Amino acid sequence: MSESPHQGASPAAPAKGATGIEVAIVSGLSGAGRSTAAKCLEDLGWFVVDNLPPELIATMMELGAKASGSVTRIAIVLDVRSRAFTRDLASVIRDLDARGYRPRLLFLEASDAVLIRRYEANRREHPLQGGGRLVDGLTSERSLLGPLRDAAELVIDTSDLSVHQLRSTIEQAFMGAPVKTTLTLLSFGYKYGLPLDADLVIDMRFLPNPFWIPELREQTGLDPEVSEYVLSQEGAGEFLTRYVELFNLVSGGYLREGKKYLTLAIGCTGGKHRSVATAQELAARLGTEDMAVTVVHRDLGRE
């Protein structure tokens, strides 16, 4: 990552202006990672608008200010196809400053060699290439965006960054608060099919089925009697202890790779007893300050 003349050694989290709304303008060279940056900001809770005409940017800020606190962070993504790349953009930024919005400008760039490889890999044409060579389009774009780069608070060179490293860099600059992993614990019944969105699957059918206990059959894993029966079975406690250790190891790796939303599916035959009780127990064990846990019982009530 390179730094602009206006940037300190380590970027601070965005400061809210007098309006209480954080504003970011994201720009840079085509192929340098603008789409990744936009998606990352969306995941961090920013309201992202792509290629908004410059004359409407101030209007968007005013609408956000009137949203009764539901919109507190707005990011405007601009590229060379936008009409914002005129002298109007500088005046828009000055106007936002005067209104108390204090916009931050993020600029993404990469070397010509890297950008050419990315374009050739995707078999895309540069938006300024016209009938010329790809390198001609890159040269024109660098010239056009030069003043914008010079004004940027944060300049990121993505030449040697993976997608995950780029996301991490943007998160450090814009998240404002630690990023949490969002975990969904999804109980299900194998008789109704595997969940299509599962990242990890646990099969609890190795434990005895409460269905065959007459006094437990009509109850569910939400009932204390069923939960106690399931969790007291031989191997249940040891399995959960070891799995929590394994999951903490795996989830840390997922987070480092930029995957912040996980679905852990817990299955049994009908999705009524063992999977439900296990999901509830795992929720109690896995919920931490760094992980937000939601429990969903997909097939409960289908029998």
N, C-alpha and C positions, 0 to 999 in steps of 0.2 A: 504494500500500500504506500502510495506517495502522499505527501502533504502539500497543500497549497500554501502560499505565503500567509494566508489568514488563519491557518490551522495550527493548534498547539500540538504538543507531542502526543497526547492521547485525547481523542475527542470526547467531550462531555455529553451527557444525555441532553436532549433538546429542552430548551427552556421555553415555558409558555410566555407569550406576550401579554400585554395588558388586557387583552380580550379573553384570556384563559384558553386560547386555542393554539396548538402547536401547528406550524406550517412548514412543510418541506417541499422543495422543488427538485425533482430528480431528472437528470439529463445525462448526456454523454454520447460517445460514439456508437454508431449502429453495430451491434454484435458484441458490445463490451459487457452486457449483462443487465440492461435496464429492466427487462421482463422479470429476471430473478429478483432484482431489488424491489420491484413493485409487489411481487408476490410475498416477499419477506415482510415488507411493511404492512401488507394486509394481514398476515399472520400475527403481527405484533399489535393489531388493533387499529391501524390507521385506515382512514377512509381515503381510498386511492382513486384518483380521476386521471384518465389517460388523454393527453392531447387536448386539453381545454383551451379554447381561444383566449388570448391574453386579456381581451376586454371583459371576459366573463370570470376571470380569476377572483377579482375583488368581490364580485357578486356572490360567488361560491363561498367566500369567507363570511360574508354577511349572513347568508343562509345558515351556515354552520353555527354562527354566534346566536342565531335565533332558535336553535334546535333544542333548547332547554337542557343542555348538557349531554345530549345523546351523541353529539359529534364533538370531539375534543382534539382530534389530530387529523389533519388533512394533508395528503401528499399529491402534488401535481406532477405527472410524468410527461416530459416533453421530448420530442425528437425532431430531426431535421424536416420531417414532413409536416410539422405543425407550423401554423402561421405565427406562433409565438417567437420564432427565431427572426425577429426584426428588432429595430431599435425600440419597439414598444415594450419588450420584455423588461428592459432596464427601468423604464418609467413605471411599469407595473410593480416591480420590486420596491422601488422608492415609495410608491403609493401605499404598499402593504406595510412598509416600515412606519410611514407616517400615521397609519391607522392603528399601530400597535401590535401587528401580527408577527413581526420579527422572523421572516422566513429564513430557513436554512437551505443552502444549495449544495446538493450532492452531485458530483460529476464522475462518471465512469469512463475509463479509457483502457486501451490495450495497444500493444505494438502492432504495426502493420502486418508483420509476419503471422502473428497469432490471429488477427482478424481475418486475414486472407484464408488461413486454414479453416476457420470456423465457417466462413461463407462457402468455401468449396465443399466442406463436409455436408452442409445443408442444401447445396446447389441453389443458393439464393442469389439474387442480384442486388447490389447496393442501391439504395434509393436515389443516390446522386450519380450513379454510374452512367445512365443514359445509354448512348451508343458506344461509349468508350470502354476502357479497361477498368477492372475492379480497383486497381491502385489509384486511378484517376478520381474515382468517387471518394475514396478514403482521404485523398489529399484535399479535395474540395470541402469535405466535411470538417476536417481538422481546422482549415482556415476559417470556415463559417463559425465554428464553435469556440474558437480561440478566446474571444472576450468572455464567454460564459465560463470557460475553464478557469480563467484568471480570477473571476469573481467568486468561485466556489469556495465554500468553507471547508468541504471535505472532498478530496480527490482520491479515488481508488483505482489503482492500476490492476486490472484483472488478468493480466497476461499469464501469471504463474499461479493463479488461484483456481481451485476447484469450485464447483457450485456450492459445496458445503462450507468451504472457507470464506467465500464471498458472503454467504448468509450470516456466518458468524461475525464477520467484520461489521456488517450493517447492524446486526443485533446489538453489538457493543456500543455503537454510536447512537442508536435510535430507540432502543427498547425502553429506557427510562426505569425499568424494574426487571428483576430476574425473570428469565423465561421459564415457565413451568411446562412439564410434560402433562398432557391431558390423557388420562387412561380411562377407557370404557371397559368395564367388566361385564361381559355379555354371557348370561347363562342360556343354554339352548338344549333341545332334545335331538339326538341323532335321528330319530324316526321322522323328524321334520326337515332334515337336511342341514349341512354345515353352513354357517354364516359366510356369505361371500366376502365380507369386509374384514374378516379376522386376520390379524397379523400373527397371532400365536394361538394355539389351541391346546387345551388340557382335556384329557379324557378321564372322567371320574368313574367310569364303569368298572374299575378294579375294586371298588368298594361294594359291600352288600347293598342291595336295593331295598329301601324302606317300603316300597310298594308291596312287598311280600309280608309285611308286618301289618296285620289287620287294623290295629289301633292307630297306625301311622299312615295308612294308604290314602285316606282322604285329606290328610294334612299336607303342607308344603314345606319346603326348606326354610321358609320364613318363620315357621313355628318352632319354639324352643325345643320341643320334644324331638322333632325331626333333626334339627341342627345338632343337638347333643348326640343323637344316635349316629349320625354320619361322621362327625368329627371325632368320636370316641373309638371308631373302628381301628383295628390294628393297621398301622402304616399311614393312617390319615394325617396325624400330627407331624410325623417325620417328613412326609411328602410335602406338606405345606411349608414347613420350615426351610427345607432345602430349595423348594421352588421359589420362595421369596428371595433367597440369596441369589439364585440364578437369574431371576427377573431383574433384580437391581443391577446386576452386571450387564445384562442385555439392554435394559432401558437406557443405561448411561451411554452405551455405544450408539443406540438409536439417536439420542439427543445430540451427540457429537456429530452425527451424520446429517443432522437437520430434520429428523423426523420427530415431531413433537406431539403427534396424535397417534395413540396406540389403541388397538382393540384386542383384548385378551378374551377369547371365547372359552367358556367352561361347559363341557357337555356331559350329559348322562343320557339314559335311554329316552325319557320323555320330557326332560327339562323341567321337572317339578320338584324333585327332592334333593339329590346329591349335588347337582350343578348349582342349584339355588343356594343351598347352605354353604357351599364352597365359595361362591362368588361373594356372599356376605362376609365370610371370614377373611377372604383376601382383601376386601375393601378396608376392613379394620386394620389389617397389617400393612397395607401399601400406601395408605393416605399419609402424606407428609407435606411439609411446607413447599417442597419442590415438585410435588405431583398432585394434580387435581383428579380425584377419582369419582367416576359416575358408574352406578350399577343399573343394568338393564336386564330384565328377565323376559327374554323374547317369547318363550313358549308357555309361560306360566298361565294356567287357566284354559289351555287348549284341550286338556283331558277331561 
